[in-house]
Amino acid sequence: MPLTLGTVQRKAPWMCTACATHLSTSSAHSPLAKGGRYPRSVPKLLKQPVRTRFAPSPTGYLHLGSLRTALFNYLLAKCTGGQFILRIEDTDQKRTVPDAEKRILEDLRWAGLQWDEGPEVGGPYGPYRQSENTASYRDTANKLLFSGHAYRCFCSTKRLIELATQRHKLGLPTDYDRTCASISKSESDSRALKESHVIRLRCPDQYPRFKDLVYGTVGKEQQSQGVTRQHITTSEDPVLLKSDGQPTYHLANIVDDHRMNITHVVRAIEWLTATPKHIFMYDALGWKPPNFAHVGLLLDQHGHKLSKRKGNLDIAHYRNEDDILPGALINFVSLLGWSHNQKSDVMTLEQLVDIFDLKFTKGNTTVTFEKLWYLQKHHVQLAVERNGPEMEEVVHRLLKALREHPELNQEGEGMLRGRDLRSYVAAIIQADAKGYTTADEFLKRNDYFFKPVHENTPPLAYDSWGPGLKCIHTVSTHQLIDAATLMKDVSQESWVAERLKSNIQSIVSNICGATDAATKRLKSRALFHYLRWALAESHEGSSIVDVMVILGREITLSRLDRAANLCKDAQGNVVEVAQRDPKGSHETSSRTEGYTDVLRA
């Protein structure tokens, strides 16, 4: 019987208190638990708790495609108040990667996809590793033998290779020729005691139809065998049980889905052609099959299937090498082959649970990674707003990157001023969250917080002010220096955002005087540009007020003094900036944010 929300709340006898608490909490994210309704496009058949599963093989690590499969199954279970099961399909021992299972579990947990039943959690339908359930597969294979839906095949590997080679040369499918299908039961039983053999499924002349939740009715006129040219009979008859007693995917998959009461399966469209075989096996065993939903493949921009060389890297790469936050990656993956009607693509896992439905895209999906970086910036901002575990992860990554860049010595100007480094870094992230992509890029963008500025800037280096100097002729350099010097009027006790913002606004009013609006804008922009050049070497990023607060009064005034000295000649006189070429006098928009950022400080 499926494990429902009610049984979780009553705490099943097999479950520890911690697991019961977790399941109750995870179920609370569903629309049902919140007293709400299901998404409108959830079919009537899903308006009850469902059981889904993710069944990776430890022959490799979790990659983008498999994470999407896990996510869709997780969301389908959670949006109905059901259970998400993790099953390890480890029957291919020869290809098993030693640390793959450990990595798969770590990556799923990092992504926030905690399973309700499975390895390290347990549950009423274990075991959750196929290698621990071989007896059940053998029993099922024997049932199919007894009913005539399967047969033993004694053909050698050599013969099968020769057969496949011959058929390939003829341009035919490399299927089996059913040489052993006509062996009598008594002969088969006798030979099985002394000869190596496999058990094959005896496919029907025509597979049964089934209804896919994405593609509708599948199986029209789909035949499993027929007579081909050269009078060679074709037959798929896939192997169910190998000669070493281990099951193939076709057998183990349906046995476990039935045994674990799986009600819905979301998987890649690659398995659509195999599903009729599975439906036939369910019918042969008298079992009810789960509902299937097949989603398209992930393609690169050239229309090729995504591979490791083309972006389908294992999840650890996105986490460790690209610095992607789990929320950003989950958000990105959710949009690959699924559509929604929300105003924004930026969504947390909890929001995805609330709005999830079965609006999968028919056909394949082209992956463009520009979207991932867009989502990364927004999820960093969400992390700052929430100030929870993801914020801690961003801070941790930046601290790690900082240790790898010894040239960024935050002690150079006494920048910490008694603060611990973690608090200092967190303040910088909060001030410039919209500019965060990776830790290394963020450090480059904000390196002026970690080292002195203008150390290598020669005197009178006005061009270092950047393109914003096109408007500087509207106000003298002397005025800008005098205006910036007025920041000394703000005491240490008043060195806070609101006071600094008020002071800068007063300075802008003083240097502008009674001028027209256009001139006033140019003069205020000139001041902001000068301050950004003086304090941050013209780097874009945090607002000027935030820069001043984070640097502190002492360092801010010290940098303003140094900037003023760079504008003087050998006799200590301020040298005015010559007017620019009129052709370049139009203000560019690249620095506008820097001039107006005091208003959003």
Residue, then its C-alpha position, 0 to 999 in steps of 0.5 A: m500500500p502506498l505510503t501517504l501523507g496520513t501514514v507519515q503523520r502517524k509515524a510508521p513503525w519502521m521509521c525513526t523519529a527523525c525520518a518521520t519528522h523530515l517526511s512530515t516537513s517535506s510533505a508540508h511543501s505540497p499544495l494539499a498540506k497548505g490547504g491549497r489546490y493542485p495546479r490547474s493542469v494537474p490531471k485528475l488521475l494525479k489528484q492524490p498522493v503519488r509515488t515517483r522514483f529516481a533510479p540512477s546507475p553508479t556507472g557514472y556521476l550525476h549529470l545535467g540530464s539525470l538531475r533533471t529526471a530526478l527533479f521532475n520526479y521529485l516535483l511530481a511527488k511533492c506537488t501531490g503530497g506523495q513520496f520520492i524514492l531513490r533506488i540505486e540500479d547497481t547490477d552492472q558490477k563491471r562498469t560500476v565506478p567505486d565512488a559514484e553512489k556516494r557522489i550521487l547521494e551527495d549531489l542530490r542532497w546538495a541540490g535539495l532533492q532529499w528522498d523519502e525512501g532509499p539508501e541511508v534513509g530506509g523505508p518499507y519497500g527495501p532493499y533500495r539497491q538492486s544488487e541486494n534483490t537478485a533473488s526477486y528478479r530470478d523468481t520473476a524470470n522463472k514465472l515468465l518461463f513457466s507462463g511461456h512469456a520467456y525462454r532460455c537461450f543457450c547460444s554462445t557469445k561467438r554465435l551471437i556476434e557472428l549473427a549480429t555481424q551478418r545481419h548488419k551487413l545485410g542492413l537488418p536490425t541486429d536482433y536475435d533469430r530465435t534459434c532457442a525459442s523452439i526448444s522444448k521445456s524438458e530439453s531446456d530444463s535439462r540443458a540449464l543444469k549444465e550449460s550457460h544460458v540467459i533468459r529472453l523475453r518472448c515478445p508478442d507479434q504486436y505490443p499493447r498500446f499505452k497512454d503516455l502523459v506527454y505524448g498520448t496513446v503510444g503503440k499504434e501498429q507497432q509490431s515486435q517482429g516480422v519477416t524480413r528480406q532473405h527470409i530472416t526472421t527478426s525478433e527483439d526478444p531482449v535478455l532479461l536475466k544474464s548468464d551470471g544471474q544478474p538482471t538486465y534493466h528491462l527485468a529489474n526495472i519493472v520488478d522494482d517499480h511494482r515492488m515499491n508501488i511506484t505510481h508514476v515514472v518521468r524519464a527521458i524519451e530514449w525509453l519510450t520505444a522500450t516502454p511497450k516491452h515493459i507494458f507487455m511484461y506487466d500484463a504477462l505478470g498480472w501487474k498494474p503498470p505505473n503511469f509514464a511521462h517521457v520528456g525530450l532530450l537535452l541538445d546543444q546549440h548544434g542539435h547534438k545530444l548534450s555530452k560531457r564535451k558539450g555541457n552535460l558535465d557532472i553536477a560536481h563540476y557546476r558546484n565546485e568549478d563553476d560556483i553555481l548555487p544549488g537553487a540556481l542550478i535547480n531553477f535552470v534545470s526545471l526550465l529545460g523541457w517544462s513550461h509555466n505561466q509565472k511572470s518570472d523564470v526565477m523560482t526557488l525549489e519551494q515555489l516550483v513545488d507549489i506551481f508544478d504541473l505536467k506541461f512538459t515540452k513535446g520534443n527535445t530542448t536546446v540548452t543555452f547556458e547564458k540563462l544559467w548565469y542570469l539565474q545565478k545572479h538572481h539566486v545570489q540576491l535571494a540568498v542575501e535576502r534570506n541570509g540563510p544556508e545559501m548565503e553562508e555558502v556564497v561567503h564560504r566560496l568567496l573566503k576560499a577564493l580569497r585564500e587563493h589570491p594572496e595578492l589581495n591583502q585586506e590588511g594593506e590599509g587596515m581594511l578590517r578595522g577590527r571586524d572579522l574577515r567573514s563579516y567583511v566579506a558578507a557586507i561586500i556580497q550584500a552590497d553587490a549581490k547583483g554582480y555575483t556570478t562566480a567567486d573569482e569574477f566577484l573578487k576581480r570586480n571588487d578587488y578594491f575592497f581587498k587592496p589599496v587603490h591607485e598604487n600604480t597610477p601616475p599623477l595627472a592620469y586623468d584618462s584613468w577616470g574612464p569614459g565618464l570624463k566626457c562631461i567633466h568640463t561642466v565642473s572644475t577639477h578643483q570643485l570636485i576635489d573640494a566637494a569630496t573633501l567635505m566628506k570629512d565633515v561626517s564624524q565617525e559616529s555618523w558614518v552610516a548609509e543614511r548620513l552619508k547619503s544626505n551629505i552627498q546630496s547636499i554636496v551635489s546641491n552646492i556644486c550645482g547651484a542655480t543651473d538648469a536641470a541638464t547641467k545639474r545632471l552633468k555636474s552630479r554625474a561628474l561628482f559621482h564619477y570622481l568619487r568612484w574613481a577615487l575610491a574604487e578605481s572606477h570599478e562598477g559595482s556597489s553604490i558609492v555610499d555602500v563603498m564608503v560604509i564598507l571601507g570606513r571613514e579612515i580609508t575613505l578619506s585617505r583614498l580621497d586625499r590620494a586622489a586629490n594629490l594625483c590631480k596636482d602638478a609638481q607645485g601642488n596646484v590642481v590641474e584642470v581637465a581640458q575639454r574633450d572633443p565635442k564628438g565624444s561629448h555625449e554621456t554614455s550609459s555605462r556609468t550612469e548607474g554609478y552617478t545615480d546609485v546614491l539614490r538607491a544606497 
